[in-house]
């Protein structure tokens, strides 16, 4: 599994409003039990000369698709600076912009808390097709 080579200024979208470390730790444990490993999903589209950071975020939410009415936003650089390993996981019918963040095992409450702190508080999903969904 090779880490993504996208630029640090790439916006990262995470669906939903959940910022509870206990709940997210349980989600990671469920992913381990399901055979997916110690991961959480995120969506990333790289900005470029024709696509601003804001446009890249909208595209990630649309193409993901991130179905939640609200999202939490970070940047690839913030996650990397916190020591998280990000791998593109676009197999098995997943979108090209789907990535996993891998946690070292055993996954700890404090590490999940650090993950949460990498993200801004929830905002309405910037994809116009998803804004009204809850």
The first five atom37 places (N, CA, C, CB, O) and aatype in JSON, in Angstrom:
{
  "aatype": [20, 20, 20, 20, 20, 20, 20, 20, 20, 20, 20, 20, 20, 20, 20, 20, 20, 20, 20, 20, 20, 20, 20, 20, 20, 20, 20, 20, 20, 20, 20, 20, 20, 20, 20, 20, 20, 20, 20, 20, 20, 20, 20, 20, 20, 20, 20, 20, 20, 20, 20, 20, 20, 20, 20, 20, 20, 20, 20, 20, 20, 20, 20, 20, 20, 20, 20, 20, 20, 20, 20, 20, 20, 20, 20, 20, 20, 20, 20, 20, 20, 20, 20, 20, 20, 20, 20, 20, 20, 20, 20, 20, 20, 20, 20, 20, 20, 20, 20, 20, 20, 20, 20, 20, 20, 20, 20, 20, 20, 20, 20, 20, 20, 20, 20, 20, 20, 20, 20, 20, 20, 20, 20, 20, 20, 20, 20, 20, 20, 20, 20, 20, 20, 20],
  "atom_mask": [
    [1, 1, 1, 1, 1],
    [1, 1, 1, 1, 1],
    [1, 1, 1, 1, 1],
    [1, 1, 1, 1, 1],
    [1, 1, 1, 1, 1],
    [1, 1, 1, 1, 1],
    [1, 1, 1, 1, 1],
    [1, 1, 1, 1, 1],
    [1, 1, 1, 1, 1],
    [1, 1, 1, 1, 1],
    [1, 1, 1, 1, 1],
    [1, 1, 1, 1, 1],
    [1, 1, 1, 1, 1],
    [1, 1, 1, 1, 1],
    [1, 1, 1, 1, 1],
    [1, 1, 1, 1, 1],
    [1, 1, 1, 1, 1],
    [1, 1, 1, 1, 1],
    [1, 1, 1, 1, 1],
    [1, 1, 1, 1, 1],
    [1, 1, 1, 1, 1],
    [1, 1, 1, 1, 1],
    [1, 1, 1, 1, 1],
    [1, 1, 1, 1, 1],
    [1, 1, 1, 1, 1],
    [1, 1, 1, 1, 1],
    [1, 1, 1, 1, 1],
    [1, 1, 1, 1, 1],
    [1, 1, 1, 1, 1],
    [1, 1, 1, 1, 1],
    [1, 1, 1, 1, 1],
    [1, 1, 1, 1, 1],
    [1, 1, 1, 1, 1],
    [1, 1, 1, 1, 1],
    [1, 1, 1, 1, 1],
    [1, 1, 1, 1, 1],
    [1, 1, 1, 1, 1],
    [1, 1, 1, 1, 1],
    [1, 1, 1, 1, 1],
    [1, 1, 1, 1, 1],
    [1, 1, 1, 1, 1],
    [1, 1, 1, 1, 1],
    [1, 1, 1, 1, 1],
    [1, 1, 1, 1, 1],
    [1, 1, 1, 1, 1],
    [1, 1, 1, 1, 1],
    [1, 1, 1, 1, 1],
    [1, 1, 1, 1, 1],
    [1, 1, 1, 1, 1],
    [1, 1, 1, 1, 1],
    [1, 1, 1, 1, 1],
    [1, 1, 1, 1, 1],
    [1, 1, 1, 1, 1],
    [1, 1, 1, 1, 1],
    [1, 1, 1, 1, 1],
    [1, 1, 1, 1, 1],
    [1, 1, 1, 1, 1],
    [1, 1, 1, 1, 1],
    [1, 1, 1, 1, 1],
    [1, 1, 1, 1, 1],
    [1, 1, 1, 1, 1],
    [1, 1, 1, 1, 1],
    [1, 1, 1, 1, 1],
    [1, 1, 1, 1, 1],
    [1, 1, 1, 1, 1],
    [1, 1, 1, 1, 1],
    [1, 1, 1, 1, 1],
    [1, 1, 1, 1, 1],
    [1, 1, 1, 1, 1],
    [1, 1, 1, 1, 1],
    [1, 1, 1, 1, 1],
    [1, 1, 1, 1, 1],
    [1, 1, 1, 1, 1],
    [1, 1, 1, 1, 1],
    [1, 1, 1, 1, 1],
    [1, 1, 1, 1, 1],
    [1, 1, 1, 1, 1],
    [1, 1, 1, 1, 1],
    [1, 1, 1, 1, 1],
    [1, 1, 1, 1, 1],
    [1, 1, 1, 1, 1],
    [1, 1, 1, 1, 1],
    [1, 1, 1, 1, 1],
    [1, 1, 1, 1, 1],
    [1, 1, 1, 1, 1],
    [1, 1, 1, 1, 1],
    [1, 1, 1, 1, 1],
    [1, 1, 1, 1, 1],
    [1, 1, 1, 1, 1],
    [1, 1, 1, 1, 1],
    [1, 1, 1, 1, 1],
    [1, 1, 1, 1, 1],
    [1, 1, 1, 1, 1],
    [1, 1, 1, 1, 1],
    [1, 1, 1, 1, 1],
    [1, 1, 1, 1, 1],
    [1, 1, 1, 1, 1],
    [1, 1, 1, 1, 1],
    [1, 1, 1, 1, 1],
    [1, 1, 1, 1, 1],
    [1, 1, 1, 1, 1],
    [1, 1, 1, 1, 1],
    [1, 1, 1, 1, 1],
    [1, 1, 1, 1, 1],
    [1, 1, 1, 1, 1],
    [1, 1, 1, 1, 1],
    [1, 1, 1, 1, 1],
    [1, 1, 1, 1, 1],
    [1, 1, 1, 1, 1],
    [1, 1, 1, 1, 1],
    [1, 1, 1, 1, 1],
    [1, 1, 1, 1, 1],
    [1, 1, 1, 1, 1],
    [1, 1, 1, 1, 1],
    [1, 1, 1, 1, 1],
    [1, 1, 1, 1, 1],
    [1, 1, 1, 1, 1],
    [1, 1, 1, 1, 1],
    [1, 1, 1, 1, 1],
    [1, 1, 1, 1, 1],
    [1, 1, 1, 1, 1],
    [1, 1, 1, 1, 1],
    [1, 1, 1, 1, 1],
    [1, 1, 1, 1, 1],
    [1, 1, 1, 1, 1],
    [1, 1, 1, 1, 1],
    [1, 1, 1, 1, 1],
    [1, 1, 1, 1, 1],
    [1, 1, 1, 1, 1],
    [1, 1, 1, 1, 1],
    [1, 1, 1, 1, 1],
    [1, 1, 1, 1, 1],
    [1, 1, 1, 1, 1],
    [1, 1, 1, 1, 1]
  ],
  "atom_positions": [
    [[0.83, -1.18, 0.0], [0.0, 0.0, 0.0], [0.87, 1.24, 0.0], [-0.94, 0.0, 1.2], [1.61, 1.51, 0.95]],
    [[0.76, 1.98, -1.05], [1.57, 3.18, -1.19], [0.76, 4.4, -0.77], [2.08, 3.34, -2.64], [-0.41, 4.53, -1.12]],
    [[1.4, 5.28, 0.0], [0.72, 6.49, 0.41], [0.42, 7.35, -0.81], [1.56, 7.27, 1.43], [1.14, 7.32, -1.81]],
    [[-0.65, 8.12, -0.71], [-1.03, 8.99, -1.8], [0.04, 10.05, -2.06], [-2.36, 9.66, -1.51], [0.71, 10.51, -1.13]],
    [[0.2, 10.42, -3.32], [1.19, 11.43, -3.7], [0.55, 12.79, -3.96], [1.96, 10.97, -4.94], [1.21, 13.69, -4.49]],
    [[-0.7, 12.96, -3.61], [-1.38, 14.23, -3.82], [-0.72, 15.32, -2.97], [-2.88, 14.11, -3.47], [-0.06, 15.03, -1.97]],
    [[-0.9, 16.56, -3.38], [-0.25, 17.69, -2.7], [-0.87, 17.97, -1.33], [-0.34, 18.93, -3.56], [-2.03, 17.66, -1.08]],
    [[-0.06, 18.56, -0.45], [-0.49, 18.85, 0.91], [-1.68, 19.82, 0.97], [0.65, 19.43, 1.69], [-2.44, 19.79, 1.94]],
    [[-1.85, 20.67, -0.06], [-2.97, 21.6, -0.02], [-4.28, 20.99, -0.5], [-2.66, 22.8, -0.87], [-5.3, 21.68, -0.56]],
    [[-4.26, 19.71, -0.83], [-5.49, 19.03, -1.26], [-6.49, 18.99, -0.1], [-5.19, 17.6, -1.75], [-6.15, 18.56, 1.0]],
    [[-7.74, 19.45, -0.36], [-8.75, 19.4, 0.69], [-9.21, 17.96, 0.93], [-9.94, 20.29, 0.34], [-9.29, 17.15, 0.0]],
    [[-9.52, 17.66, 2.18], [-9.96, 16.34, 2.59], [-11.37, 16.48, 3.16], [-8.98, 15.7, 3.64], [-11.61, 17.31, 4.04]],
    [[-12.31, 15.67, 2.66], [-13.69, 15.68, 3.16], [-13.96, 14.38, 3.9], [-14.7, 15.87, 2.0], [-13.56, 13.3, 3.46]],
    [[-14.64, 14.51, 5.01], [-15.09, 13.38, 5.81], [-16.57, 13.61, 6.06], [-14.27, 13.24, 7.16], [-16.96, 14.64, 6.6]],
    [[-17.39, 12.65, 5.67], [-18.83, 12.82, 5.78], [-19.34, 12.77, 7.21], [-19.52, 11.78, 4.98], [-18.85, 11.99, 8.03]],
    [[-20.34, 13.61, 7.5], [-21.03, 13.55, 8.77], [-20.54, 14.53, 9.8], [-20.93, 12.2, 9.3], [-19.65, 15.34, 9.56]],
    [[-21.16, 14.43, 10.98], [-20.9, 15.36, 12.08], [-20.24, 14.69, 13.28], [-22.19, 16.02, 12.51], [-19.95, 15.36, 14.27]],
    [[-19.99, 13.39, 13.22], [-19.48, 12.65, 14.36], [-18.08, 13.12, 14.75], [-19.47, 11.16, 14.06], [-17.14, 13.0, 13.97]],
    [[-17.96, 13.66, 15.97], [-16.67, 14.09, 16.51], [-16.43, 13.43, 17.88], [-16.62, 15.64, 16.63], [-15.66, 13.93, 18.69]],
    [[-17.1, 12.29, 18.1], [-16.99, 11.57, 19.37], [-15.92, 10.49, 19.25], [-18.35, 10.95, 19.77], [-16.09, 9.54, 18.49]],
    [[-14.81, 10.62, 20.01], [-13.73, 9.64, 19.88], [-14.15, 8.2, 20.2], [-12.61, 10.03, 20.79], [-13.68, 7.27, 19.55]],
    [[-15.03, 8.03, 21.17], [-15.47, 6.68, 21.53], [-16.21, 6.04, 20.37], [-16.36, 6.71, 22.78], [-15.98, 4.87, 20.06]],
    [[-17.1, 6.78, 19.74], [-17.86, 6.26, 18.6], [-16.96, 5.96, 17.41], [-18.94, 7.27, 18.2], [-17.12, 4.93, 16.76]],
    [[-16.02, 6.85, 17.13], [-15.12, 6.63, 16.0], [-14.15, 5.48, 16.28], [-14.33, 7.91, 15.69], [-13.81, 4.73, 15.36]],
    [[-13.71, 5.33, 17.52], [-12.87, 4.19, 17.88], [-13.63, 2.89, 17.64], [-12.4, 4.28, 19.35], [-13.05, 1.92, 17.15]],
    [[-14.91, 2.87, 17.98], [-15.73, 1.68, 17.73], [-15.88, 1.43, 16.23], [-17.12, 1.84, 18.38], [-15.85, 0.28, 15.79]],
    [[-16.03, 2.48, 15.45], [-16.12, 2.33, 14.0], [-14.84, 1.71, 13.45], [-16.39, 3.7, 13.33], [-14.9, 0.83, 12.58]],
    [[-13.69, 2.15, 13.94], [-12.42, 1.58, 13.49], [-12.34, 0.11, 13.89], [-11.22, 2.37, 14.09], [-11.91, -0.73, 13.1]],
    [[-12.75, -0.2, 15.12], [-12.74, -1.6, 15.58], [-13.66, -2.45, 14.72], [-13.15, -1.69, 17.06], [-13.33, -3.6, 14.4]],
    [[-14.81, -1.91, 14.34], [-15.74, -2.63, 13.44], [-15.08, -2.87, 12.08], [-17.06, -1.85, 13.26], [-15.24, -3.94, 11.49]],
    [[-14.35, -1.87, 11.57], [-13.66, -2.03, 10.29], [-12.59, -3.12, 10.37], [-13.02, -0.7, 9.85], [-12.41, -3.88, 9.43]],
    [[-11.9, -3.2, 11.5], [-10.92, -4.26, 11.71], [-11.62, -5.61, 11.7], [-10.14, -4.06, 13.04], [-11.17, -6.54, 11.03]],
    [[-12.71, -5.73, 12.43], [-13.46, -6.99, 12.51], [-14.01, -7.41, 11.14], [-14.62, -6.85, 13.51], [-14.12, -8.6, 10.86]],
    [[-14.34, -6.43, 10.3], [-14.86, -6.72, 8.96], [-13.75, -7.06, 7.96], [-15.65, -5.53, 8.44], [-14.04, -7.39, 6.81]],
    [[-12.51, -6.97, 8.39], [-11.38, -7.29, 7.52], [-10.82, -6.13, 6.73], [-11.79, -8.34, 6.57], [-9.94, -6.3, 5.89]],
    [[-11.33, -4.93, 7.0], [-10.85, -3.75, 6.29], [-9.59, -3.15, 6.92], [-11.93, -2.7, 6.24], [-8.9, -2.37, 6.28]],
    [[-9.3, -3.51, 8.14], [-8.16, -2.96, 8.84], [-8.53, -1.74, 9.66], [-7.08, -2.62, 7.87], [-9.69, -1.34, 9.7]],
    [[-7.54, -1.14, 10.32], [-7.77, 0.02, 11.19], [-7.86, 1.31, 10.37], [-6.65, 0.14, 12.23], [-6.92, 2.11, 10.34]],
    [[-8.99, 1.5, 9.71], [-9.12, 2.6, 8.75], [-10.4, 3.4, 8.97], [-9.09, 2.07, 7.34], [-11.37, 2.93, 9.57]],
    [[-10.37, 4.63, 8.47], [-11.54, 5.46, 8.27], [-11.45, 6.03, 6.85], [-11.63, 6.61, 9.35], [-10.36, 6.24, 6.32]],
    [[-12.61, 6.27, 6.24], [-12.66, 6.76, 4.86], [-12.66, 8.28, 4.81], [-13.88, 6.21, 4.15], [-13.26, 8.96, 5.64]],
    [[-11.97, 8.78, 3.78], [-11.97, 10.21, 3.45], [-12.02, 10.33, 1.93], [-10.72, 10.94, 4.05], [-11.81, 9.35, 1.21]],
    [[-12.29, 11.55, 1.46], [-12.37, 11.8, 0.02], [-11.5, 13.0, -0.31], [-13.84, 12.04, -0.43], [-11.58, 14.04, 0.34]],
    [[-10.66, 12.83, -1.36], [-9.68, 13.85, -1.7], [-9.65, 14.05, -3.22], [-8.28, 13.47, -1.17], [-9.58, 13.09, -3.98]],
    [[-9.7, 15.3, -3.65], [-9.44, 15.69, -5.04], [-8.39, 16.79, -4.98], [-10.76, 16.17, -5.79], [-8.52, 17.74, -4.21]],
    [[-7.36, 16.66, -5.79], [-6.25, 17.61, -5.77], [-6.6, 18.88, -6.55], [-4.99, 16.98, -6.35], [-7.12, 18.8, -7.67]],
    [[-6.33, 20.05, -5.96], [-6.5, 21.28, -6.72], [-5.4, 21.4, -7.78], [-6.49, 22.51, -5.78], [-4.34, 20.78, -7.66]],
    [[-5.66, 22.2, -8.79], [-4.65, 22.43, -9.83], [-4.89, 23.81, -10.44], [-4.71, 21.32, -10.94], [-5.67, 24.6, -9.9]],
    [[-4.24, 24.09, -11.55], [-4.36, 25.42, -12.16], [-5.79, 25.75, -12.57], [-3.44, 25.51, -13.38], [-6.19, 26.92, -12.57]],
    [[-6.57, 24.73, -12.92], [-7.95, 24.95, -13.36], [-8.98, 24.72, -12.26], [-8.26, 24.06, -14.52], [-10.16, 25.0, -12.45]],
    [[-8.55, 24.22, -11.1], [-9.48, 23.83, -10.05], [-8.95, 24.35, -8.7], [-9.69, 22.28, -10.01], [-7.91, 23.88, -8.22]],
    [[-9.66, 25.3, -8.11], [-9.26, 25.86, -6.81], [-9.45, 24.83, -5.7], [-10.07, 27.14, -6.5], [-10.04, 23.77, -5.92]],
    [[-8.94, 25.15, -4.54], [-9.13, 24.27, -3.38], [-10.62, 24.1, -3.1], [-8.4, 24.85, -2.12], [-11.07, 22.99, -2.83]],
    [[-11.37, 25.19, -3.16], [-12.82, 25.11, -2.93], [-13.5, 24.22, -3.97], [-13.45, 26.52, -2.96], [-14.34, 23.39, -3.63]],
    [[-13.13, 24.38, -5.24], [-13.7, 23.54, -6.3], [-13.3, 22.07, -6.13], [-13.25, 24.05, -7.67], [-14.1, 21.18, -6.41]],
    [[-12.08, 21.83, -5.67], [-11.63, 20.46, -5.42], [-12.45, 19.82, -4.3], [-10.13, 20.44, -5.07], [-12.79, 18.64, -4.38]],
    [[-12.76, 20.58, -3.27], [-13.59, 20.07, -2.18], [-14.99, 19.72, -2.68], [-13.68, 21.11, -1.04], [-15.52, 18.66, -2.36]],
    [[-15.58, 20.61, -3.46], [-16.91, 20.33, -4.02], [-16.87, 19.07, -4.88], [-17.42, 21.53, -4.86], [-17.76, 18.23, -4.79]],
    [[-15.83, 18.94, -5.7], [-15.72, 17.77, -6.56], [-15.54, 16.49, -5.74], [-14.53, 17.93, -7.53], [-16.14, 15.46, -6.07]],
    [[-14.74, 16.54, -4.67], [-14.57, 15.36, -3.81], [-15.89, 14.94, -3.19], [-13.53, 15.64, -2.7], [-16.21, 13.75, -3.13]],
    [[-16.66, 15.91, -2.72], [-17.95, 15.6, -2.11], [-18.93, 15.05, -3.15], [-18.55, 16.85, -1.44], [-19.73, 14.16, -2.84]],
    [[-18.88, 15.56, -4.36], [-19.77, 15.09, -5.42], [-19.36, 13.72, -5.94], [-19.79, 16.08, -6.56], [-20.19, 12.82, -6.06]],
    [[-18.08, 13.58, -6.25], [-17.61, 12.35, -6.9], [-17.45, 11.19, -5.92], [-16.3, 12.59, -7.59], [-17.4, 10.03, -6.33]],
    [[-17.37, 11.5, -4.62], [-17.19, 10.46, -3.61], [-18.18, 9.31, -3.73], [-17.31, 11.06, -2.24], [-17.73, 8.17, -3.79]],
    [[-19.45, 9.5, -3.78], [-20.1, 10.71, -3.29], [-20.17, 10.71, -1.77], [-21.51, 10.85, -3.9], [-20.33, 9.66, -1.14]],
    [[-20.05, 11.9, -1.19], [-20.25, 12.06, 0.24], [-21.74, 12.36, 0.42], [-19.33, 13.21, 0.86], [-22.21, 13.44, 0.09]],
    [[-22.46, 11.38, 0.94], [-23.91, 11.45, 0.99], [-24.46, 12.23, 2.19], [-24.47, 10.08, 1.0], [-25.66, 12.48, 2.27]],
    [[-23.61, 12.6, 3.11], [-24.05, 13.31, 4.32], [-24.41, 14.76, 4.02], [-22.96, 13.25, 5.38], [-23.87, 15.37, 3.09]],
    [[-25.32, 15.3, 4.78], [-25.71, 16.7, 4.64], [-24.65, 17.65, 5.14], [-26.99, 16.95, 5.37], [-24.63, 18.82, 4.76]],
    [[-23.76, 17.15, 6.0], [-22.67, 17.96, 6.5], [-21.37, 17.18, 6.36], [-22.9, 18.37, 7.98], [-21.35, 15.95, 6.34]],
    [[-20.28, 17.94, 6.25], [-18.95, 17.34, 6.13], [-18.0, 18.05, 7.07], [-18.44, 17.41, 4.65], [-18.24, 19.17, 7.52]],
    [[-16.9, 17.37, 7.36], [-15.8, 17.96, 8.1], [-14.63, 18.04, 7.12], [-15.43, 17.13, 9.4], [-14.39, 17.11, 6.35]],
    [[-13.9, 19.14, 7.18], [-12.87, 19.41, 6.18], [-11.51, 19.57, 6.86], [-13.22, 20.67, 5.38], [-11.4, 20.15, 7.94]],
    [[-10.5, 19.04, 6.2], [-9.11, 19.19, 6.61], [-8.31, 19.37, 5.34], [-8.6, 17.96, 7.46], [-8.86, 19.63, 4.27]],
    [[-7.0, 19.23, 5.46], [-6.13, 19.2, 4.28], [-5.22, 18.0, 4.42], [-5.3, 20.54, 4.13], [-4.98, 17.51, 5.52]],
    [[-4.72, 17.55, 3.3], [-3.8, 16.43, 3.33], [-2.56, 16.77, 4.16], [-3.4, 16.03, 1.9], [-2.03, 15.91, 4.86]],
    [[-2.11, 18.02, 4.08], [-0.96, 18.45, 4.85], [-1.18, 18.36, 6.35], [-0.6, 19.85, 4.47], [-0.28, 17.96, 7.09]],
    [[-2.37, 18.74, 6.81], [-2.68, 18.65, 8.25], [-2.64, 17.2, 8.72], [-4.05, 19.26, 8.55], [-2.1, 16.9, 9.78]],
    [[-3.2, 16.31, 7.92], [-3.21, 14.89, 8.3], [-1.8, 14.32, 8.28], [-4.11, 14.08, 7.35], [-1.41, 13.57, 9.19]],
    [[-1.03, 14.66, 7.26], [0.36, 14.18, 7.19], [1.19, 14.72, 8.36], [1.0, 14.58, 5.85], [1.98, 13.99, 8.95]],
    [[1.0, 16.0, 8.68], [1.75, 16.6, 9.79], [1.45, 15.91, 11.11], [1.43, 18.09, 9.9], [2.3, 15.86, 12.0]],
    [[0.24, 15.38, 11.24], [-0.14, 14.66, 12.46], [0.32, 13.2, 12.41], [-1.66, 14.72, 12.66], [0.08, 12.45, 13.36]],
    [[0.97, 12.81, 11.31], [1.53, 11.47, 11.21], [0.59, 10.4, 10.69], [2.0, 11.06, 12.52], [0.85, 9.21, 10.86]],
    [[-0.51, 10.8, 10.07], [-1.44, 9.81, 9.53], [-1.0, 9.33, 8.15], [-2.86, 10.39, 9.45], [-0.48, 10.12, 7.35]],
    [[-1.2, 8.06, 7.88], [-0.86, 7.44, 6.6], [-2.14, 7.37, 5.77], [-0.22, 6.02, 6.79], [-3.13, 6.78, 6.2]],
    [[-2.11, 7.98, 4.58], [-3.27, 8.06, 3.7], [-2.98, 7.28, 2.43], [-3.64, 9.53, 3.38], [-1.96, 7.49, 1.78]],
    [[-3.91, 6.37, 2.09], [-3.73, 5.51, 0.93], [-4.99, 5.58, 0.07], [-3.43, 4.04, 1.36], [-6.11, 5.46, 0.57]],
    [[-4.8, 5.77, -1.24], [-5.95, 5.75, -2.15], [-6.51, 4.33, -2.19], [-5.55, 6.24, -3.59], [-5.76, 3.37, -2.38]],
    [[-7.82, 4.21, -2.02], [-8.5, 2.92, -2.01], [-9.67, 2.99, -2.98], [-8.98, 2.53, -0.56], [-10.83, 2.99, -2.56]],
    [[-9.37, 3.05, -4.25], [-10.42, 3.21, -5.26], [-10.79, 1.89, -5.9], [-9.96, 4.18, -6.33], [-11.22, 1.86, -7.06]],
    [[-10.64, 0.79, -5.18], [-10.98, -0.51, -5.74], [-12.38, -0.92, -5.32], [-9.97, -1.57, -5.3], [-13.03, -0.23, -4.53]],
    [[-12.83, -2.03, -5.85], [-14.14, -2.61, -5.52], [-15.28, -1.61, -5.68], [-14.12, -3.14, -4.1], [-16.16, -1.53, -4.83]],
    [[-15.26, -0.87, -6.75], [-16.35, 0.04, -7.06], [-16.3, 1.39, -6.35], [-17.61, -0.61, -6.73], [-17.21, 2.2, -6.51]],
    [[-15.25, 1.62, -5.58], [-15.11, 2.92, -4.91], [-14.68, 3.99, -5.91], [-14.1, 2.82, -3.74], [-14.07, 3.68, -6.93]],
    [[-15.01, 5.22, -5.61], [-14.63, 6.36, -6.44], [-13.11, 6.56, -6.42], [-15.34, 7.63, -5.96], [-12.43, 6.18, -5.47]],
    [[-12.61, 7.15, -7.48], [-11.17, 7.47, -7.59], [-10.69, 8.35, -6.43], [-10.89, 8.17, -8.92], [-9.51, 8.34, -6.1]],
    [[-11.59, 9.11, -5.82], [-11.18, 10.04, -4.77], [-11.32, 9.45, -3.37], [-12.0, 11.3, -4.87], [-11.09, 10.14, -2.38]],
    [[-11.7, 8.17, -3.28], [-11.83, 7.51, -1.98], [-10.45, 7.09, -1.47], [-12.77, 6.27, -2.09], [-9.67, 6.47, -2.19]],
    [[-10.17, 7.45, -0.21], [-8.91, 7.11, 0.44], [-9.21, 6.56, 1.82], [-7.97, 8.35, 0.53], [-10.26, 6.81, 2.4]],
    [[-8.26, 5.8, 2.34], [-8.32, 5.36, 3.73], [-7.21, 6.02, 4.52], [-8.21, 3.82, 3.83], [-6.09, 6.19, 4.03]],
    [[-7.54, 6.38, 5.74], [-6.53, 6.78, 6.71], [-6.29, 5.57, 7.58], [-6.98, 8.05, 7.55], [-7.23, 5.02, 8.17]],
    [[-5.04, 5.15, 7.68], [-4.67, 3.98, 8.47], [-4.17, 4.41, 9.84], [-3.59, 3.14, 7.74], [-3.33, 5.3, 9.96]],
    [[-4.71, 3.76, 10.87], [-4.29, 3.96, 12.25], [-3.38, 2.81, 12.65], [-5.51, 4.07, 13.2], [-3.6, 1.67, 12.26]],
    [[-2.35, 3.13, 13.43], [-1.49, 2.07, 13.96], [-2.24, 1.32, 15.04], [-0.15, 2.66, 14.51], [-2.98, 1.91, 15.83]],
    [[-2.04, 0.0, 15.06], [-2.67, -0.81, 16.1], [-1.69, -1.02, 17.25], [-3.13, -2.17, 15.54], [-0.49, -1.12, 17.02]],
    [[-2.17, -1.08, 18.45], [-3.58, -0.93, 18.82], [-4.01, 0.54, 18.71], [-3.82, -1.45, 20.25], [-3.27, 1.45, 19.08]],
    [[-5.21, 0.74, 18.21], [-5.74, 2.09, 18.03], [-6.16, 2.62, 19.41], [-6.95, 2.11, 17.03], [-6.86, 1.94, 20.16]],
    [[-5.71, 3.83, 19.72], [-5.99, 4.41, 21.03], [-6.99, 5.56, 20.94], [-4.7, 4.89, 21.68], [-7.14, 6.2, 19.89]],
    [[-7.65, 5.8, 22.05], [-8.58, 6.92, 22.18], [-7.87, 8.24, 21.85], [-9.18, 6.97, 23.61], [-8.41, 9.08, 21.14]],
    [[-6.65, 8.41, 22.38], [-5.94, 9.67, 22.17], [-5.58, 9.87, 20.7], [-4.66, 9.71, 23.01], [-5.59, 11.0, 20.21]],
    [[-5.28, 8.79, 19.99], [-4.95, 8.92, 18.57], [-6.19, 9.29, 17.76], [-4.33, 7.61, 18.02], [-6.1, 10.08, 16.82]],
    [[-7.32, 8.73, 18.12], [-8.58, 9.1, 17.45], [-8.9, 10.56, 17.74], [-9.75, 8.17, 17.91], [-9.38, 11.27, 16.87]],
    [[-8.64, 11.0, 18.96], [-8.85, 12.41, 19.32], [-7.98, 13.32, 18.45], [-8.55, 12.64, 20.82], [-8.43, 14.37, 17.99]],
    [[-6.73, 12.92, 18.23], [-5.83, 13.7, 17.36], [-6.39, 13.77, 15.94], [-4.41, 13.08, 17.34], [-6.32, 14.81, 15.28]],
    [[-6.95, 12.66, 15.48], [-7.58, 12.61, 14.15], [-8.71, 13.63, 14.05], [-8.12, 11.18, 13.85], [-8.77, 14.4, 13.1]],
    [[-9.58, 13.62, 15.03], [-10.72, 14.54, 15.04], [-10.23, 15.99, 15.01], [-11.6, 14.3, 16.29], [-10.79, 16.82, 14.31]],
    [[-9.18, 16.28, 15.77], [-8.67, 17.65, 15.86], [-8.03, 18.14, 14.56], [-7.68, 17.74, 16.97], [-7.78, 19.34, 14.42]],
    [[-7.75, 17.23, 13.63], [-7.23, 17.63, 12.32], [-8.32, 18.26, 11.45], [-6.63, 16.43, 11.6], [-8.01, 18.91, 10.45]],
    [[-9.58, 18.08, 11.82], [-10.7, 18.54, 11.02], [-11.39, 19.73, 11.64], [-11.7, 17.42, 10.82], [-11.48, 19.85, 12.86]],
    [[-11.88, 20.62, 10.76], [-12.69, 21.74, 11.21], [-14.07, 21.23, 11.62], [-12.81, 22.82, 10.09], [-14.46, 20.12, 11.23]],
    [[-14.82, 22.01, 12.4], [-16.19, 21.6, 12.74], [-17.03, 21.4, 11.47], [-16.85, 22.66, 13.66], [-16.71, 21.95, 10.42]],
    [[-18.1, 20.62, 11.58], [-18.93, 20.33, 10.41], [-19.49, 21.6, 9.75], [-20.07, 19.43, 10.8], [-19.83, 22.58, 10.4]],
    [[-19.57, 21.5, 8.42], [-20.18, 22.55, 7.6], [-21.18, 21.87, 6.66], [-19.09, 23.36, 6.78], [-21.1, 20.66, 6.47]],
    [[-22.12, 22.63, 6.08], [-23.0, 22.02, 5.1], [-22.19, 21.44, 3.94], [-24.02, 23.05, 4.58], [-21.21, 22.04, 3.5]],
    [[-22.61, 20.3, 3.45], [-21.93, 19.68, 2.33], [-21.89, 20.68, 1.17], [-22.64, 18.35, 1.91], [-22.94, 21.17, 0.76]],
    [[-20.71, 20.98, 0.63], [-20.63, 21.98, -0.44], [-21.16, 21.5, -1.79], [-19.21, 22.42, -0.6], [-21.33, 22.31, -2.7]],
    [[-21.41, 20.2, -1.92], [-21.99, 19.68, -3.17], [-23.47, 20.07, -3.19], [-21.81, 18.12, -3.28], [-24.23, 19.62, -2.34]],
    [[-23.89, 20.9, -4.15], [-25.28, 21.34, -4.18], [-26.29, 20.19, -4.2], [-25.51, 22.21, -5.38], [-27.41, 20.35, -3.73]],
    [[-25.9, 19.04, -4.75], [-26.8, 17.89, -4.81], [-27.03, 17.26, -3.44], [-26.26, 16.86, -5.77], [-27.96, 16.47, -3.29]],
    [[-26.2, 17.57, -2.45], [-26.26, 16.9, -1.15], [-26.64, 17.82, 0.0], [-24.94, 16.27, -0.86], [-26.86, 17.34, 1.11]],
    [[-26.73, 19.1, -0.23], [-26.89, 20.07, 0.86], [-28.11, 19.84, 1.73], [-26.96, 21.44, 0.3], [-28.05, 20.07, 2.93]],
    [[-29.2, 19.41, 1.16], [-30.44, 19.32, 1.94], [-30.63, 17.97, 2.62], [-31.61, 19.59, 1.06], [-31.54, 17.81, 3.42]],
    [[-29.79, 17.03, 2.31], [-29.9, 15.71, 2.94], [-29.35, 15.77, 4.35], [-29.16, 14.63, 2.12], [-28.42, 16.53, 4.63]],
    [[-29.91, 14.98, 5.21], [-29.44, 14.94, 6.61], [-29.0, 13.56, 6.95], [-30.53, 15.38, 7.58], [-28.58, 13.31, 8.08]]
  ]
}
